[in-house]
Amino acid sequence: MMNKSILKRLRTAAGYQKQAIKALLPDGMDGHLDVIGGELKSMFCEIMAGMTAECREEPGKEEGSKSGSAGNVKKVTID
C-alpha cells in the first residue's frame, strides 16, 4: 500500500496539472472542464459499480446471457 505522504504528493501534483491545463485554455473554459471532469468521474463510478456487482454474483447465475465469444461455448464431456 502507498505511503500517505506519497498519496498527498500525487494529489498535489494532479492539482498543479489541472491548473496548468486551465492556464493554457481560453478564458471561460473552466466550467466546461469541470463538467467534463464530473462526467468522467460519474462514468468511472458506474463502471466500478458494475464490476463489483459482477464480482458479487453467484457463479452460473446468468450463464448463457453473456454476449461475445464466451457465449458461444460448447460443453464437451471427457471420458
N, CA, C and O atoms as a GROMACS GRO file, in nm:
protein
  316
    1MET      N    1   0.084  -0.118   0.000
    1MET     CA    2   0.000   0.000   0.000
    1MET      C    3   0.088   0.125   0.000
    1MET      O    4   0.198   0.125   0.056
    2MET      N    5   0.038   0.230  -0.064
    2MET     CA    6   0.117   0.351  -0.076
    2MET      C    7   0.126   0.426   0.055
    2MET      O    8   0.034   0.424   0.137
    3ASN      N    9   0.236   0.491   0.072
    3ASN     CA   10   0.258   0.575   0.188
    3ASN      C   11   0.167   0.697   0.180
    3ASN      O   12   0.140   0.747   0.070
    4LYS      N   13   0.118   0.746   0.294
    4LYS     CA   14   0.026   0.860   0.293
    4LYS      C   15   0.090   0.985   0.237
    4LYS      O   16   0.024   1.064   0.170
    5SER      N   17   0.220   1.005   0.262
    5SER     CA   18   0.286   1.125   0.211
    5SER      C   19   0.298   1.119   0.058
    5SER      O   20   0.289   1.222  -0.008
    6ILE      N   21   0.319   1.000   0.004
    6ILE     CA   22   0.326   0.986  -0.142
    6ILE      C   23   0.190   1.015  -0.204
    6ILE      O   24   0.182   1.083  -0.307
    7LEU      N   25   0.083   0.965  -0.142
    7LEU     CA   26  -0.052   0.995  -0.192
    7LEU      C   27  -0.079   1.145  -0.190
    7LEU      O   28  -0.138   1.199  -0.283
    8LYS      N   29  -0.037   1.211  -0.083
    8LYS     CA   30  -0.057   1.356  -0.072
    8LYS      C   31   0.019   1.428  -0.183
    8LYS      O   32  -0.034   1.521  -0.243
    9ARG      N   33   0.141   1.385  -0.210
    9ARG     CA   34   0.221   1.447  -0.315
    9ARG      C   35   0.158   1.424  -0.453
    9ARG      O   36   0.157   1.514  -0.537
   10LEU      N   37   0.105   1.304  -0.476
   10LEU     CA   38   0.040   1.276  -0.603
   10LEU      C   39  -0.084   1.362  -0.623
   10LEU      O   40  -0.109   1.411  -0.733
   11ARG      N   41  -0.160   1.382  -0.517
   11ARG     CA   42  -0.279   1.469  -0.526
   11ARG      C   43  -0.239   1.613  -0.554
   11ARG      O   44  -0.303   1.682  -0.633
   12THR      N   45  -0.132   1.658  -0.488
   12THR     CA   46  -0.084   1.794  -0.511
   12THR      C   47  -0.038   1.810  -0.655
   12THR      O   48  -0.069   1.910  -0.719
   13ALA      N   49   0.036   1.713  -0.706
   13ALA     CA   50   0.084   1.717  -0.844
   13ALA      C   51  -0.033   1.718  -0.942
   13ALA      O   52  -0.030   1.789  -1.042
   14ALA      N   53  -0.135   1.638  -0.914
   14ALA     CA   54  -0.254   1.635  -1.000
   14ALA      C   55  -0.323   1.771  -1.000
   14ALA      O   56  -0.373   1.815  -1.104
   15GLY      N   57  -0.326   1.836  -0.887
   15GLY     CA   58  -0.385   1.970  -0.879
   15GLY      C   59  -0.308   2.070  -0.963
   15GLY      O   60  -0.367   2.154  -1.031
   16TYR      N   61  -0.175   2.062  -0.958
   16TYR     CA   62  -0.092   2.150  -1.040
   16TYR      C   63  -0.113   2.123  -1.189
   16TYR      O   64  -0.116   2.216  -1.270
   17GLN      N   65  -0.127   1.997  -1.225
   17GLN     CA   66  -0.152   1.963  -1.365
   17GLN      C   67  -0.284   2.024  -1.412
   17GLN      O   68  -0.293   2.078  -1.523
   18LYS      N   69  -0.386   2.015  -1.328
   18LYS     CA   70  -0.517   2.071  -1.363
   18LYS      C   71  -0.507   2.222  -1.381
   18LYS      O   72  -0.565   2.278  -1.474
   19GLN      N   73  -0.432   2.289  -1.291
   19GLN     CA   74  -0.414   2.434  -1.304
   19GLN      C   75  -0.339   2.469  -1.432
   19GLN      O   76  -0.371   2.568  -1.498
   20ALA      N   77  -0.238   2.389  -1.468
   20ALA     CA   78  -0.160   2.416  -1.589
   20ALA      C   79  -0.247   2.402  -1.714
   20ALA      O   80  -0.237   2.484  -1.806
   21ILE      N   81  -0.331   2.300  -1.718
   21ILE     CA   82  -0.418   2.282  -1.833
   21ILE      C   83  -0.517   2.397  -1.843
   21ILE      O   84  -0.540   2.449  -1.953
   22LYS      N   85  -0.574   2.438  -1.732
   22LYS     CA   86  -0.669   2.551  -1.734
   22LYS      C   87  -0.600   2.679  -1.777
   22LYS      O   88  -0.662   2.763  -1.843
   23ALA      N   89  -0.471   2.698  -1.743
   23ALA     CA   90  -0.397   2.818  -1.781
   23ALA      C   91  -0.373   2.822  -1.932
   23ALA      O   92  -0.361   2.930  -1.990
   24LEU      N   93  -0.364   2.706  -1.995
   24LEU     CA   94  -0.339   2.700  -2.139
   24LEU      C   95  -0.464   2.728  -2.222
   24LEU      O   96  -0.454   2.771  -2.337
   25LEU      N   97  -0.581   2.703  -2.166
   25LEU     CA   98  -0.706   2.717  -2.240
   25LEU      C   99  -0.759   2.860  -2.230
   25LEU      O  100  -0.726   2.933  -2.136
   26PRO      N  101  -0.842   2.900  -2.327
   26PRO     CA  102  -0.901   3.035  -2.323
   26PRO      C  103  -0.990   3.055  -2.200
   26PRO      O  104  -1.038   2.959  -2.138
   27ASP      N  105  -1.011   3.183  -2.167
   27ASP     CA  106  -1.097   3.217  -2.053
   27ASP      C  107  -1.238   3.161  -2.075
   27ASP      O  108  -1.286   3.155  -2.188
   28GLY      N  109  -1.302   3.122  -1.969
   28GLY     CA  110  -1.438   3.070  -1.976
   28GLY      C  111  -1.446   2.920  -1.996
   28GLY      O  112  -1.556   2.864  -1.998
   29MET      N  113  -1.334   2.855  -2.012
   29MET     CA  114  -1.335   2.710  -2.033
   29MET      C  115  -1.333   2.633  -1.901
   29MET      O  116  -1.352   2.511  -1.901
   30ASP      N  117  -1.312   2.701  -1.790
   30ASP     CA  118  -1.306   2.634  -1.660
   30ASP      C  119  -1.434   2.555  -1.632
   30ASP      O  120  -1.429   2.441  -1.585
   31GLY      N  121  -1.546   2.616  -1.661
   31GLY     CA  122  -1.674   2.549  -1.637
   31GLY      C  123  -1.689   2.424  -1.720
   31GLY      O  124  -1.741   2.323  -1.673
   32HIS      N  125  -1.645   2.431  -1.844
   32HIS     CA  126  -1.653   2.315  -1.932
   32HIS      C  127  -1.567   2.200  -1.880
   32HIS      O  128  -1.608   2.084  -1.879
   33LEU      N  129  -1.446   2.235  -1.836
   33LEU     CA  130  -1.357   2.131  -1.782
   33LEU      C  131  -1.414   2.068  -1.656
   33LEU      O  132  -1.400   1.948  -1.635
   34ASP      N  133  -1.478   2.149  -1.574
   34ASP     CA  134  -1.539   2.095  -1.452
   34ASP      C  135  -1.653   1.998  -1.486
   34ASP      O  136  -1.666   1.894  -1.422
   35VAL      N  137  -1.734   2.033  -1.587
   35VAL     CA  138  -1.843   1.945  -1.629
   35VAL      C  139  -1.788   1.815  -1.686
   35VAL      O  140  -1.836   1.707  -1.653
   36ILE      N  141  -1.687   1.827  -1.773
   36ILE     CA  142  -1.626   1.707  -1.832
   36ILE      C  143  -1.565   1.619  -1.724
   36ILE      O  144  -1.580   1.497  -1.726
   37GLY      N  145  -1.496   1.681  -1.629
   37GLY     CA  146  -1.436   1.606  -1.519
   37GLY      C  147  -1.542   1.534  -1.436
   37GLY      O  148  -1.522   1.420  -1.394
   38GLY      N  149  -1.653   1.601  -1.411
   38GLY     CA  150  -1.762   1.539  -1.336
   38GLY      C  151  -1.822   1.421  -1.410
   38GLY      O  152  -1.855   1.319  -1.349
   39GLU      N  153  -1.838   1.436  -1.542
   39GLU     CA  154  -1.892   1.327  -1.623
   39GLU      C  155  -1.797   1.207  -1.624
   39GLU      O  156  -1.842   1.093  -1.613
   40LEU      N  157  -1.668   1.233  -1.636
   40LEU     CA  158  -1.570   1.124  -1.634
   40LEU      C  159  -1.572   1.052  -1.499
   40LEU      O  160  -1.562   0.929  -1.493
   41LYS      N  161  -1.584   1.129  -1.393
   41LYS     CA  162  -1.589   1.069  -1.259
   41LYS      C  163  -1.714   0.982  -1.245
   41LYS      O  164  -1.708   0.873  -1.189
   42SER      N  165  -1.828   1.030  -1.295
   42SER     CA  166  -1.952   0.953  -1.290
   42SER      C  167  -1.941   0.824  -1.370
   42SER      O  168  -1.985   0.718  -1.326
   43MET      N  169  -1.880   0.834  -1.490
   43MET     CA  170  -1.862   0.715  -1.572
   43MET      C  171  -1.773   0.613  -1.502
   43MET      O  172  -1.802   0.493  -1.503
   44PHE      N  173  -1.666   0.660  -1.441
   44PHE     CA  174  -1.576   0.570  -1.370
   44PHE      C  175  -1.648   0.501  -1.255
   44PHE      O  176  -1.632   0.380  -1.234
   45CYS      N  177  -1.728   0.577  -1.180
   45CYS     CA  178  -1.803   0.518  -1.068
   45CYS      C  179  -1.902   0.413  -1.117
   45CYS      O  180  -1.918   0.308  -1.054
   46GLU      N  181  -1.970   0.440  -1.228
   46GLU     CA  182  -2.065   0.344  -1.283
   46GLU      C  183  -1.994   0.216  -1.328
   46GLU      O  184  -2.044   0.106  -1.306
   47ILE      N  185  -1.878   0.232  -1.390
   47ILE     CA  186  -1.802   0.116  -1.434
   47ILE      C  187  -1.758   0.032  -1.314
   47ILE      O  188  -1.771  -0.090  -1.315
   48MET      N  189  -1.708   0.099  -1.212
   48MET     CA  190  -1.662   0.027  -1.093
   48MET      C  191  -1.779  -0.042  -1.022
   48MET      O  192  -1.764  -0.153  -0.972
   49ALA      N  193  -1.894   0.025  -1.017
   49ALA     CA  194  -2.011  -0.036  -0.954
   49ALA      C  195  -2.055  -0.160  -1.031
   49ALA      O  196  -2.091  -0.262  -0.971
   50GLY      N  197  -2.051  -0.152  -1.163
   50GLY     CA  198  -2.087  -0.268  -1.246
   50GLY      C  199  -1.990  -0.383  -1.227
   50GLY      O  200  -2.031  -0.499  -1.221
   51MET      N  201  -1.862  -0.351  -1.218
   51MET     CA  202  -1.761  -0.456  -1.200
   51MET      C  203  -1.775  -0.523  -1.063
   51MET      O  204  -1.763  -0.645  -1.053
   52THR      N  205  -1.801  -0.445  -0.959
   52THR     CA  206  -1.816  -0.506  -0.827
   52THR      C  207  -1.945  -0.587  -0.821
   52THR      O  208  -1.950  -0.689  -0.751
   53ALA      N  209  -2.049  -0.544  -0.893
   53ALA     CA  210  -2.173  -0.622  -0.895
   53ALA      C  211  -2.150  -0.756  -0.964
   53ALA      O  212  -2.201  -0.858  -0.920
   54GLU      N  213  -2.072  -0.755  -1.073
   54GLU     CA  214  -2.040  -0.880  -1.142
   54GLU      C  215  -1.960  -0.973  -1.053
   54GLU      O  216  -1.981  -1.095  -1.055
   55CYS      N  217  -1.869  -0.918  -0.975
   55CYS     CA  218  -1.786  -1.000  -0.887
   55CYS      C  219  -1.868  -1.062  -0.774
   55CYS      O  220  -1.834  -1.169  -0.724
   56ARG      N  221  -1.976  -0.997  -0.736
   56ARG     CA  222  -2.058  -1.048  -0.625
   56ARG      C  223  -2.163  -1.148  -0.668
   56ARG      O  224  -2.223  -1.216  -0.584
   57GLU      N  225  -2.187  -1.160  -0.800
   57GLU     CA  226  -2.286  -1.254  -0.849
   57GLU      C  227  -2.241  -1.397  -0.823
   57GLU      O  228  -2.122  -1.427  -0.820
   58GLU      N  229  -2.338  -1.484  -0.805
   58GLU     CA  230  -2.308  -1.624  -0.785
   58GLU      C  231  -2.266  -1.686  -0.917
   58GLU      O  232  -2.322  -1.651  -1.022
   59PRO      N  233  -2.169  -1.778  -0.915
   59PRO     CA  234  -2.128  -1.843  -1.040
   59PRO      C  235  -2.245  -1.917  -1.105
   59PRO      O  236  -2.319  -1.988  -1.037
   60GLY      N  237  -2.259  -1.901  -1.235
   60GLY     CA  238  -2.363  -1.970  -1.310
   60GLY      C  239  -2.500  -1.905  -1.300
   60GLY      O  240  -2.596  -1.957  -1.357
   61LYS      N  241  -2.511  -1.794  -1.230
   61LYS     CA  242  -2.640  -1.729  -1.212
   61LYS      C  243  -2.696  -1.677  -1.345
   61LYS      O  244  -2.815  -1.696  -1.374
   62GLU      N  245  -2.612  -1.613  -1.425
   62GLU     CA  246  -2.657  -1.560  -1.554
   62GLU      C  247  -2.581  -1.627  -1.666
   62GLU      O  248  -2.536  -1.561  -1.759
   63GLU      N  249  -2.565  -1.756  -1.658
   63GLU     CA  250  -2.491  -1.829  -1.757
   63GLU      C  251  -2.565  -1.828  -1.890
   63GLU      O  252  -2.686  -1.848  -1.894
   64GLY      N  253  -2.492  -1.804  -1.998
   64GLY     CA  254  -2.554  -1.803  -2.130
   64GLY      C  255  -2.607  -1.667  -2.171
   64GLY      O  256  -2.644  -1.650  -2.288
   65SER      N  257  -2.614  -1.571  -2.082
   65SER     CA  258  -2.666  -1.440  -2.118
   65SER      C  259  -2.555  -1.345  -2.161
   65SER      O  260  -2.584  -1.233  -2.202
   66LYS      N  261  -2.430  -1.387  -2.153
   66LYS     CA  262  -2.320  -1.302  -2.193
   66LYS      C  263  -2.306  -1.302  -2.344
   66LYS      O  264  -2.327  -1.405  -2.409
   67SER      N  265  -2.271  -1.186  -2.399
   67SER     CA  266  -2.252  -1.178  -2.543
   67SER      C  267  -2.106  -1.198  -2.576
   67SER      O  268  -2.020  -1.197  -2.488
   68GLY      N  269  -2.079  -1.215  -2.705
   68GLY     CA  270  -1.941  -1.230  -2.748
   68GLY      C  271  -1.903  -1.376  -2.761
   68GLY      O  272  -1.989  -1.464  -2.760
   69SER      N  273  -1.773  -1.400  -2.772
   69SER     CA  274  -1.726  -1.536  -2.795
   69SER      C  275  -1.748  -1.626  -2.674
   69SER      O  276  -1.760  -1.748  -2.690
   70ALA      N  277  -1.753  -1.570  -2.554
   70ALA     CA  278  -1.772  -1.652  -2.435
   70ALA      C  279  -1.912  -1.714  -2.431
   70ALA      O  280  -1.931  -1.818  -2.368
   71GLY      N  281  -2.009  -1.655  -2.498
   71GLY     CA  282  -2.146  -1.708  -2.500
   71GLY      C  283  -2.163  -1.822  -2.599
   71GLY      O  284  -2.265  -1.890  -2.596
   72ASN      N  285  -2.066  -1.844  -2.686
   72ASN     CA  286  -2.075  -1.947  -2.789
   72ASN      C  287  -1.990  -2.068  -2.756
   72ASN      O  288  -1.928  -2.126  -2.845
   73VAL      N  289  -1.986  -2.105  -2.630
   73VAL     CA  290  -1.902  -2.216  -2.587
   73VAL      C  291  -1.985  -2.344  -2.585
   73VAL      O  292  -2.098  -2.346  -2.536
   74LYS      N  293  -1.927  -2.452  -2.640
   74LYS     CA  294  -1.993  -2.581  -2.640
   74LYS      C  295  -1.943  -2.664  -2.524
   74LYS      O  296  -1.823  -2.663  -2.494
   75LYS      N  297  -2.030  -2.734  -2.458
   75LYS     CA  298  -1.993  -2.822  -2.349
   75LYS      C  299  -1.945  -2.955  -2.408
   75LYS      O  300  -2.011  -3.016  -2.492
   76VAL      N  301  -1.828  -2.998  -2.361
   76VAL     CA  302  -1.768  -3.122  -2.409
   76VAL      C  303  -1.747  -3.213  -2.291
   76VAL      O  304  -1.688  -3.174  -2.190
   77THR      N  305  -1.794  -3.335  -2.303
   77THR     CA  306  -1.776  -3.436  -2.197
   77THR      C  307  -1.650  -3.516  -2.227
   77THR      O  308  -1.634  -3.570  -2.337
   78ILE      N  309  -1.561  -3.524  -2.129
   78ILE     CA  310  -1.438  -3.600  -2.145
   78ILE      C  311  -1.449  -3.726  -2.061
   78ILE      O  312  -1.474  -3.719  -1.940
   79ASP      N  313  -1.430  -3.841  -2.125
   79ASP     CA  314  -1.438  -3.969  -2.054
   79ASP      C  315  -1.307  -4.008  -1.993
   79ASP      O  316  -1.298  -4.113  -1.930
   0.00000   0.00000   0.00000
